[in-house]
Amino acid sequence: MNMNVAIEPILAIIMGILILLVPRFLNYFVAIYLIVVGILGLMHTITIT
């Protein structure tokens, strides 16, 4: 059985919870989220042959 789990929705839920718990770190959470999603997007589009 092959399970493909998209990490972006899970990451978004975690970041949303963290923003609710510690709103003063909003800028850091958003920046980390954007960096991680960008890296994952690049890894998805770049295929090593």
C-alpha positions as CSV (number, residue, x, y, z in Angstrom):
1,M,0.0,0.0,0.0
2,N,1.5,3.3,-1.1
3,M,0.3,6.3,0.9
4,N,1.0,9.8,-0.6
5,V,0.6,12.5,2.0
6,A,0.8,16.1,0.9
7,I,2.9,17.9,3.5
8,E,1.7,21.5,2.7
9,P,-1.7,21.1,4.2
10,I,-0.2,19.5,7.4
11,L,2.4,22.3,7.6
12,A,-0.4,24.9,7.1
13,I,-2.4,23.5,10.0
14,I,0.6,23.4,12.3
15,M,1.6,26.9,11.4
16,G,-2.0,28.1,11.9
17,I,-2.1,26.5,15.4
18,L,1.3,28.1,16.3
19,I,0.1,31.5,15.1
20,L,-3.0,31.2,17.3
21,L,-0.9,30.2,20.3
22,V,1.9,32.7,19.9
23,P,0.7,35.5,17.7
24,R,3.8,37.7,18.3
25,F,5.8,35.3,16.2
26,L,3.5,35.6,13.2
27,N,6.2,37.0,10.9
28,Y,8.6,34.2,11.7
29,F,6.0,31.5,11.2
30,V,4.9,32.9,7.8
31,A,8.5,33.2,6.7
32,I,9.4,29.7,7.7
33,Y,6.2,28.4,6.0
34,L,7.0,30.2,2.7
35,I,10.6,28.9,2.7
36,V,9.6,25.3,3.4
37,V,6.8,25.4,0.8
38,G,9.2,26.9,-1.7
39,I,11.9,24.3,-1.1
40,L,9.3,21.5,-1.4
41,G,8.0,23.0,-4.6
42,L,11.5,23.1,-6.1
43,M,12.2,19.6,-5.0
44,H,9.0,18.4,-6.6
45,T,9.8,20.1,-10.0
46,I,13.5,19.2,-10.1
47,T,14.0,15.5,-11.1
48,I,17.4,13.9,-10.8
49,T,18.1,11.5,-13.7
